[in-house]
Amino acid sequence: MAILTAALSFIATVPSRAQVVVVDESFSDGIAPSWGGITSHFTTIDNGDGPLLQLDGDSDNGGVSWLSIPVFAAYGSWEFHVMLDFATSNNNRSYVHLISDDENPDEGNGYAIRIGESGSAKHFRLVRIDNGREAGVITHGDRLIEAGKGYNLKISRGNNGIWQIFSSEGRGTPPQPDGMPGFDQTHQATGWFIFKAIYTATRANRFYWGDLRISKNPAFVIQTERAGPDRLRIHYSESDLSGSDDPASYRILAGRDNNGTVNNGSAAGTSPGPMPITESAEPGQIRPDSPYNKPKADHAGNVFTPVGVQKITPSVVELVFPETLPGGPADLELSGISDYYGQELAHTTIRILLHDAPGSGSVVINEYLYDDSGGLPQYVELYNPGPGWYNLKGWELRDRGTATRIITENDRTLEPGGYLVVTTNAQALQNRFGPGPWLRMDRFPSLNRASSDQVRLFGPGGVLIDSLEYQPGLFNAGGRSVERRSPLVSSVYPENWAVSENVNGGTPGLPNTARPPESPPALLELRTPDSGTIVLHFSRPMDGQSIRPGQVTLSPGIPVDSVQMISAVEFHIHLGGAMVNAAEYRFDMHYVTDVFGIPVNPYTHSFFYYHIEEAVYRDVIVNEILYRPVDGVVPRFIELVNRSAKNIDLSGWTIGRSSATIRIPDSPDLIVRPGETAVFSAGPGLVEIPPSVIHITLNLPGFSRFGDAIFLKNRNEALIDTLRYQPSWGGDADGRSLERIDPDAASNDPANWVSHPTGHSAGSINRNYKPDLIPPEVVKAVVRGPETAEILFSEFLDTSFPPVIRAGSGTVQIQDFNPFQSNRITISLPPGITDQEIMIGIHQAVDVAGNSADVLELPLARKPAPGDLVINEIMYQPIQNRYGSFPDQSQYVEFFNRSERTVSLAGIHLHDEPDKDGQVRTVEPAGHETAWLPPGGYGLIYADTAKGFAETSLSRFFGLARLPVWLQARRSTLNLTSAGKTVYLAVQNGLVLDSVAYSPGWHNANLHDTRGISLERIHPGGPSDDARNWSSNVMPAGGTPGAPNSILQLPGTDETNRGLSVSPNPFSPDGDGHDDNLFISYNLDGPDYLVTILVYDRYGRLVRRLADRERAGFEGSFIWDGLTDNGISGRIGIYVILFNAHDPVNGKSIQMKQTAVLARQL
């Protein structure tokens, strides 16, 4: 018996047959007829020591001569005597071809002893011959060849391919080993033994050979290899063996018993133990103590007989079997096979190793070390879970790259339960762990330590055997290996891997410390996406075969039809009937196991089924948000409301902002019915939320206190709602939420949001809840391009009902009207229409809440040009800190539209003079984007920190209501100084519309105190920087914000109109509501007069002083109520009104008088 690997040698377990002498030639009878070649160039002689073969070659020219004899011996020994009577060289030497497959040595393949060479190191050299040429020296002797000396040579070739040269000096002396053994198994086919001489003319008769004896080993099997699932290829040591092509000559007794386990003396799935680094001193040979070298098994009917034999080469046959051959050790029985000489094979029963064809999972990656910071080299442990036997020759181990990385070019069997550890440094592993199944791989893939990578194992033909992808952050190995929990569970599951707990940092070649989990898997989620489906989501990968009808049930009365595996952790249970909306059911699960075989605890769950419908845009809306939490008291939160008529499952939805998102976990408790609320908070603290309201704590994104973009998407990534809030909308105080006013109104409409008055109303009706019942209003229409305009509304419109829009007398087309900014509509305009003052009409504008406005109109505004707006009034020194009995004022700058077109105030602002670096200080008011000003209209920029206009100093002092073009800068001042400065009125891109370099000297010089008195422009069309066009306000309030100036005078005023008039005359101050007051009106030629008005009776007595040096302006009026200075009603009669106007600065005085009659009813 012999043990045979898939390589080149075997170990006999029964005695071999003896050698047979096939040639014994002394040349005592001359050259026998069996010799061929160039026989005429050879003769025999007897020199007294016995006969010898002598070269008798071409003495004129020299040449190459050979003598051959048929011999069929590729393994055995070759003995002969040789003597060369000269100093050998490359031109004079002998080749003795031990094996040649051609009679002509210059064309054949085989092996030869080369005798002689140039130089001084003349040794016997065994060479391989390929196609008649030397292909390399296999081994050589140490003995020096000397001229004229005879040598006895013996060359042996063992069945294992080991060659040895023996030599001795002198004829008849036994040869001794000469040099080291050599190995070569390239050629087996043979046919001839040849003496060959290469010579010059002077050496043509000085070659001698004799005493030839060739002993042949019995033929044997060199190698077996699988050529397919049902084919076995046998390589013989000789060609054309008799009986080798007969199927009856062969029988295989398989190494597995009937139940599929390996019958090799050890249990399947266990390792035979560590193997040494070098398995054999001879390539391919199995050691006698190999785990594969077991006694012959009881094959119990596993006998395989070929149905055909195919001859591949003269020495190679292929057996064809009717069925697949099992892998593993087996006994190959041969009978009736003999060589040319009739000698039977050396062994009739041979232990062979049949390798299985590998597939996915045949061999697994069982352990890997990527982090070599702990002193261990990177390695990958391969494990064969059985029952197959695999030859790893030519297999590849790769990382994420595509480069070819061969594990080994040699035969390497991985038996069931066996390990192979592939590494960069086998010696380092041996130093740490001792002898083991280490294999240094020349091109081991460098595994990433800091980023993700892959480990992939490929078999012959690029078949993927096993693979995994790891994330270093998932394990934090810290110099230790990552171990597989179970070789029977897929490597793709992260749950199947764990960091080694071994003190040495890993368990290469040994059982892993990582084990399957002990705790049972958990059902994390049960949900019902429709009436016929139940979705299960588990905590770790499950065995899909265990989740089937019968193991999962639903009651009452609905059978389980099938189970669909979506992933290893998600399964869909398809029911044989439909669940009823709002009905209660019980789900049971028994004997369900994970991939490790660990069962889930018996599970029973009662639930109400609600018919879930897919949410669409605005079915669920953001109803309240708190973006400024109070640490430890009020957490950040977002409240959602289902405003649809559907049952909606929020499981798997995402809440996101501009830079982060969070996924709502799957849960059966996240179904919101119509009108219901769900609150998601960043922590506890919302204790006042009613128990009936869904409240989930999540790691919410940090909503920005400076404004943010929030979105809500369902589990299919469909957008459900968006919110782009700004602090100006509300919620800009710690612990106070931003509340939606009307859930049916638009989400991104600033008009639909406001701050909670005190805190928040999470889970309850919003404190500011108010249905929107007011139709939309148009805010502004402004030119955006030569033929386009944009219309702004007070709230978002419903894009499903676009309004009809007219510009002037014609209807225009809508260019852009989208739901995310539906408070704006872009329209097309006819050419040239933007140069005109036209009205825009909007018909049937419907807001998101459904309110409709039949007709809306306003003028079309355009961007102002320089000079269209002028600074008209400046209050630079307001009354502050309760001056006298007056309330506080605030700084303001009034501007006037003196053009003939409505202008847009978008981007309007004030700034001062540029500094040395060209920089300016800017005051930009709020609300400018939507503001516009008609021709002849007044606008105002004022400074005040109050939030409501009614609370501003401007409103309190002047008693005014807010006007659309009163633009507040939230600051204490406009940077106006009492010493004077230059003020610029500008719009977007720094375009200056007007500027005024005002000075305190522009005030009426007759005023001793100008605090609380504004500077007014006399004529809007006059120059802005001319002091003569400015003077002090003459009204008692000190200013006329938003109204015509008190000293307004337009060009063309006729001085002849200067004078004094009284009316009605007569007047009757009797309280009957008819002509009860006398109006005293005047017109003057300048704004700086101080007036005094005195009333005298008909006797010349002063009865009433109506004015005493008061500011007059160009025109004005005073009222006399008929009372004297003492408050007594005047008598009936004639009164004289004396009017004195005096301008002491300019030295001008005017005196006028009128008479009036005070009458009463008799």
ABEGO torsion letter per residue (X at the ends): XBBBBABABBBBABBBBBBBBABBBAGAAEBBAABBEBAAABBBBBAGAEBBBBBBBBAAAEEBBBBBBBBBBABEBBBBBBBBBBBBBAABBBBBBABBABABAAABBEBBBBBEBBEABBBBBBBBBBGGBBAEBABBBABBBBBGBBBBBBBBBBAAGBBBBBBBBEBGBBBBBBEBBBBBAABABBABBBBBBBBBAAAAAABBBBGBBBBBBBBBBABBBBAEAABBBBBBABBGBBGAABAAABBBBBABBAAGBBBAGBBBGBBAEBBBABABABBGBBBAABAABBBBBBAGGBBBBBABBBBABAABBBBBBABBBBBEBBBBBBBGBBBAAGBBBABABBBBBBBBBBBBGABBBABBBABAAAGBBBBBBBBBAOABBBBABGBBBBBABABBBBABABBBBBBBGBBBBBBABAAAAAAAAEBBBBBBBABBBBBBAABBBBBBBBBBGGBBABBBBBBAAAAGAGGBBBBBABAABBAABAAABBBBABAAGEBBGBBBABBBBABBBBBABBBBABAABBBBBBABBBBAAABBBGABBBOBGBBBABBBBABAABBBBBBABBBBBGBBBBBBBBGBBBAAGBBBBBBBBBBBBBBBBBBBBGABBBABBBABBBBGABBBBBBBBBABABBBBABGBBBBBAABBBBBBBBAAABBBBGBBBBBBAEBGBAABBAABBBBBBBBBBBBAAEBBBBBBBAAGBBABBBBBBAAAEGABBGBBBBBABAABBAABAAABBBBAABBABGBBBAABBBBABBBBBABBBBABAABBBBBBABBBBAABBBBBBBEABBBBBABBBAAAAABBBBBBBBGAAABBBBBBBBGBBBAAGBBBABBBBBBBBBBBBGABBBABBBABBBBGGBEABBBBBBBBBBBBABABBBBABGBBBBBBBBAAGBBBBBBBBGAAABBBBBGBBBBBBBBABABAAABAAAAAAGBBBBAABBBBBBABAGBBAAEBBBBBBBBGGBBABBBBBBAAABBAABABABGBBBBBABAABBAABAAABBBBABAAGBBBGBBBAABBBBGBBAAABEBBBOBOBBBBAGAGBGABBBBBBBBABAABBBBBBBBBAAGBBABBABBGBBAEABEBBBBAGBBAAGBBBBBEBBBBBBBBBBAAAGBBBBBBBBBBBBBBX
